[in-house]
Amino acid sequence: MARKSVSKKDKYETITLGQLLDEWVEGDLKPGSLSNGTIELYQTIVRIIKRHPIAERRIDTITSEHLQSFMDLLSFGGREGNFDAGDGYCKDYANKYLAVLNHVFRFAVYPKQYITFNPMTYVVLRKRIADTELFASEDEISKSTAPLTKDMYDELLEYLAEHYPDAILPVQISYFSGLRLGEVSGLVWQDINLEEQYMTVRRSVSYNSQRHTIQIGPTKRGKVRTVDFGDILTDILAKARKKRKEYESEYEELYNSCYYKEVREKNRIYYEYYHLNQLDCVPENYHEVDFVCRRRDGSLMLPTSIESVCGHAARKLPGFENFHFHVLRHTYTTNLLANGAKPKDVQELLGHSSINTTMNIYAHATRESKRATARLLDDMTIC
């Protein structure tokens, strides 16, 4: 009996959105020119989309209405199947989902020719009307954005000294330089000039959830910047370097050295982090790197560990309920602007691409400076 042939059309009609997403990752995303960080983010988004029931639908049955409904779920919140959008995603994050789906269905039209029409053509990200809490107390409004006061900073250091001393140096560096969490972990001694009091920020450390490794990569948007600092941080760093020598003597051959390994995958290069002590055999493809923020045993103080410590502080310390590591960057910016720093200088120190980001997101004027501004009218002589 003649074998029944399977037409190209029949084959393509059976592919689901979940299968298409996987094909796009391997066939278009990974070989593309996007940065490693963006690829990792898009892979995470793909994994999350596949939790939604739409991922089980054949792509020839998915309409613009289905996709618009999915985007509305992201904007306005809700739950469908195993996909939980909570109260809705922020505009920037939802836009990344829109970008992924646009890429995926364009890929399905060409070069794959699975479908002839891109259903994402008419799909938009609808704006969410911001809710205003008319009867919230002043404390409830300000807690989520308030920077640390000097007393809170001192209280935080005291708590860390008792419970998590390895986390003190990363906190101090961010408080006095505004570095992001991954940038603090990625700082090496070669980047720091104590004599001229500046550091070069060129890399960031993060956990790659796709490869399940600690990855050393570029900073946000791949920018290298110079961050000047003052006498206090100079003294902190000098003492940290001296303390490091003491720990090396204490641990002797059990003290860990830090390394990176270059990994090539298709046309991409990844740099993975490892640590080994003197009793371990160091592979030939390992390259030593002298990180600044290290544990007592010499291993790198990872961003996940630092953020976990901040979470413990938020739960244990009164008044720190909304504290996380990025609050230190907010605090740094607020302290500079409130004390007369030029916004353009602050923008460059922080590495923002736009001064609007510096002013709109981070410029939390202190109560005292706003009060002083309001009282300028009292000094005017009204005729």
C-alpha positions in Angstrom: 0.0 0.0 0.0 1.3 3.4 -0.9 2.6 5.5 2.1 0.5 8.6 2.7 2.6 11.7 2.4 2.5 14.4 5.0 2.0 17.8 3.3 4.1 20.8 4.3 0.8 22.5 5.4 -0.2 19.6 7.6 3.2 19.6 9.3 3.2 23.3 10.0 -0.4 23.3 11.3 0.6 21.0 14.1 3.3 23.2 15.6 2.3 25.0 18.8 3.4 28.4 20.0 5.5 26.8 22.7 7.3 24.8 20.0 7.7 27.9 17.9 9.2 29.8 20.8 11.8 27.1 21.3 12.6 27.1 17.6 13.0 30.8 17.6 15.4 30.8 20.5 17.7 28.3 18.8 17.3 29.4 15.2 17.2 33.2 15.5 17.7 34.5 19.0 21.0 32.8 20.0 22.7 33.3 16.6 21.7 36.9 16.5 23.5 40.1 17.4 21.8 40.9 20.7 23.9 41.1 23.8 24.2 38.1 26.1 22.2 39.9 28.8 19.3 40.6 26.4 19.3 37.0 25.2 19.1 35.7 28.7 16.2 38.0 29.5 14.3 36.9 26.3 14.9 33.3 27.1 13.4 33.9 30.6 10.4 35.6 29.0 10.0 32.6 26.6 9.9 30.3 29.6 7.3 32.4 31.3 5.1 32.7 28.2 5.0 28.9 27.9 3.2 28.7 31.2 0.2 30.4 29.6 -2.5 28.3 27.8 -1.8 30.1 24.6 1.5 28.3 24.3 -0.5 25.0 23.7 -2.4 26.4 20.8 -1.4 25.6 17.2 0.0 28.7 15.6 -2.4 28.6 12.7 -5.3 29.0 15.2 -3.8 32.0 17.1 -5.4 35.3 16.2 -4.6 38.9 17.0 -7.5 38.8 19.5 -5.8 35.9 21.4 -2.5 37.8 21.5 -4.1 41.1 22.5 -5.9 39.3 25.3 -2.5 38.0 26.5 -0.9 41.5 26.4 -3.9 42.9 28.3 -3.3 40.3 30.9 0.3 41.6 31.3 -0.8 45.2 31.5 -3.8 44.9 33.8 -3.0 41.7 35.8 -4.8 38.5 36.4 -4.2 34.7 36.1 -4.8 32.2 33.4 -3.7 28.6 33.8 -0.3 28.5 35.3 0.5 32.1 34.2 0.1 34.7 36.9 0.6 38.3 36.0 -0.2 39.5 39.5 -1.4 43.1 39.5 0.1 43.6 36.1 3.6 44.3 34.8 5.2 47.7 34.5 5.2 49.2 31.0 8.9 48.6 30.3 8.7 44.9 31.2 5.5 44.3 29.3 7.1 45.9 26.3 9.8 43.2 26.3 7.1 40.5 26.0 5.6 42.5 23.1 9.1 42.5 21.5 9.6 38.8 21.9 6.2 37.9 20.4 6.8 40.3 17.5 10.1 38.6 16.8 8.7 35.1 17.1 5.7 35.6 14.7 7.9 37.4 12.2 10.2 34.4 12.4 7.2 32.1 11.8 6.3 34.1 8.6 9.8 34.3 7.3 12.1 32.5 7.1 10.1 29.5 8.4 6.9 30.2 6.3 4.8 28.4 8.9 2.1 31.0 8.5 1.4 33.7 5.9 0.2 36.5 8.1 1.7 37.9 11.3 -1.1 38.1 13.9 1.0 40.5 16.0 0.5 43.2 13.4 -2.4 44.8 15.2 -1.5 44.0 18.8 -0.6 46.9 21.0 0.4 47.5 24.6 -2.5 49.2 26.2 -1.8 51.7 28.9 -2.8 51.0 32.4 -4.5 53.9 34.2 -2.5 54.6 37.4 -4.4 54.1 40.6 -4.1 56.9 43.1 -4.5 56.0 46.8 -6.6 58.9 48.1 -6.7 57.9 51.7 -3.2 56.4 52.3 -1.1 57.8 55.1 2.1 59.8 54.4 4.1 56.9 55.7 2.5 54.4 53.4 3.2 56.6 50.4 6.8 57.3 51.1 8.1 53.9 52.4 8.6 52.3 49.1 10.8 55.1 47.7 12.5 56.6 50.7 16.3 56.6 50.7 18.2 55.6 53.8 18.9 58.2 56.4 22.4 58.4 57.9 21.1 56.8 61.1 19.5 54.0 59.1 22.7 53.4 57.2 24.6 53.1 60.5 22.0 50.8 61.9 22.3 48.6 58.8 26.1 48.3 59.2 25.7 47.4 62.8 23.3 44.7 62.0 25.6 43.3 59.2 28.6 43.4 61.5 26.8 41.1 63.9 25.1 38.7 61.4 26.6 39.0 57.9 30.0 40.8 58.0 30.9 39.7 54.4 28.2 41.9 53.1 29.4 45.1 54.7 31.9 46.1 52.0 29.4 45.7 49.1 26.9 47.9 51.0 29.6 50.5 51.7 30.8 50.7 48.1 27.3 51.2 46.7 26.4 53.7 49.4 29.4 55.9 48.5 29.5 55.2 44.7 26.0 54.3 43.5 27.1 51.1 41.8 24.5 48.6 40.9 24.5 45.2 42.7 26.1 43.3 39.8 28.7 46.1 39.3 29.7 45.9 42.9 30.3 42.1 42.7 32.2 42.6 39.4 34.6 45.2 40.7 38.3 44.1 40.7 41.3 45.8 42.4 42.8 46.7 39.0 39.7 48.9 38.5 40.4 51.0 41.6 42.9 53.9 41.9 43.1 54.8 45.5 45.6 57.6 44.9 43.5 59.5 42.5 40.2 58.3 44.0 38.3 56.9 41.1 37.1 53.5 39.9 36.4 52.1 36.4 33.2 50.3 36.2 33.4 47.9 33.3 31.7 44.6 34.2 28.8 43.0 36.1 28.2 39.6 37.7 24.9 37.8 37.5 23.3 34.4 37.7 22.5 33.0 34.3 19.3 31.0 34.8 19.5 29.4 31.4 23.1 28.0 31.8 22.8 27.7 35.6 26.2 29.4 36.1 27.5 32.6 37.6 28.3 34.8 34.7 30.7 37.8 34.3 29.5 40.2 31.6 29.4 43.8 30.7 27.5 46.5 32.6 24.0 47.6 31.7 24.0 48.7 28.0 27.7 47.7 27.9 28.9 51.1 29.0 32.2 51.6 30.8 32.3 54.6 33.1 34.5 56.3 35.6 33.2 56.9 39.1 35.0 59.3 41.4 34.8 58.9 45.2 35.9 60.6 48.3 38.1 60.1 51.4 35.6 57.9 53.3 35.4 55.2 50.6 39.2 55.5 50.0 39.7 54.7 53.7 37.2 51.8 53.5 38.8 50.3 50.5 42.3 50.6 51.9 41.3 48.8 55.1 39.5 46.1 53.1 42.7 45.4 51.1 44.6 45.1 54.3 42.0 42.8 55.8 42.2 40.6 52.8 45.8 39.9 53.5 44.9 38.9 57.0 42.3 36.4 55.8 44.8 34.9 53.3 47.2 34.3 56.2 44.4 32.8 58.4 43.1 30.4 55.8 46.5 29.6 54.2 46.2 27.0 51.5 42.4 26.8 52.0 42.0 30.4 50.9 40.1 30.6 47.6 41.3 32.3 44.5 38.7 33.5 41.9 38.8 32.5 38.3 36.8 33.0 35.1 36.5 30.6 32.2 35.7 31.6 28.6 32.9 29.5 27.1 32.0 29.7 23.4 28.5 28.8 22.2 27.8 29.3 18.5 28.9 32.8 17.9 28.7 33.9 21.5 31.3 34.2 24.3 30.4 33.7 28.0 32.6 34.2 31.0 31.8 31.9 33.9 33.0 32.4 37.5 34.6 29.7 39.6 36.7 29.6 42.8 39.4 27.1 43.9 41.7 26.9 46.9 45.4 26.0 46.7 44.8 22.3 47.1 42.6 22.2 44.0 44.0 21.6 40.5 43.5 24.7 38.4 42.5 23.9 34.8 44.5 25.5 32.0 41.6 27.4 30.7 40.9 29.2 34.1 42.1 32.8 34.4 42.6 34.3 37.8 40.7 37.5 38.6 41.2 39.7 41.8 37.6 40.6 42.9 37.2 43.3 45.6 34.1 42.0 47.4 35.0 38.6 48.7 34.0 36.4 51.5 36.3 35.7 54.4 37.4 32.5 52.7 38.3 34.3 49.4 35.3 33.3 47.3 33.3 36.0 45.5 30.5 37.6 47.4 27.8 36.9 44.8 24.9 39.2 44.0 22.3 36.6 45.0 24.0 36.3 48.4 24.1 40.1 48.9 20.5 40.5 48.0 19.5 37.7 50.3 21.3 39.5 53.1 19.4 42.6 52.3 16.1 40.6 52.5 17.0 39.4 55.9 17.7 43.0 57.0 14.4 44.1 55.6 12.6 41.5 57.7 14.5 42.0 60.9 15.1 45.8 61.2 12.2 48.1 62.0 11.7 50.7 59.3 13.5 48.6 56.7 10.4 46.8 55.4 10.9 47.8 51.8 14.7 47.8 51.8 16.7 46.1 49.0 20.2 46.7 47.6 19.1 49.1 44.9 17.9 51.5 47.7 21.6 52.2 48.3 21.8 53.6 44.7 18.7 55.7 45.3 20.3 57.0 48.5 23.6 57.9 46.8 21.7 59.8 44.1 19.4 61.6 46.5 22.3 62.6 48.8 24.2 64.1 45.9 21.3 66.0 44.4 20.1 67.3 47.8 23.5 68.7 48.6 23.9 70.6 45.4 25.5 68.2 42.9 24.9 69.0 39.2 22.3 66.6 37.7 24.5 66.1 34.6 27.5 65.0 36.8 25.2 62.6 38.7 23.9 61.1 35.5 27.4 60.3 34.4 28.4 58.9 37.7 25.4 56.6 37.6 25.8 55.6 34.0 22.3 56.6 33.0 21.7 57.1 29.2 19.2 59.9 29.9 19.2 62.6 32.5 15.4 62.2 32.8 16.1 58.8 34.4 18.3 60.4 37.0 15.8 63.1 37.8 12.5 61.2 37.5 13.4 57.9 39.1 16.1 58.8 41.6 15.7 62.4 42.7 14.0 62.1 46.0 14.5 65.5 47.5 14.8 65.6 51.3 12.2 67.1 53.5 14.6 69.7 54.6 15.6 70.9 51.1 11.9 71.1 50.0 11.0 73.1 53.1 13.9 75.5 52.5 12.8 76.0 48.9 9.2 76.7 50.0 10.5 79.3 52.5 12.3 81.3 49.8 9.1 83.3 49.4 9.3 84.3 53.1 12.6 86.1 52.4 11.1 88.2 49.6 10.0 91.7 50.3 6.5 92.2 49.0 5.7 95.8 48.2 
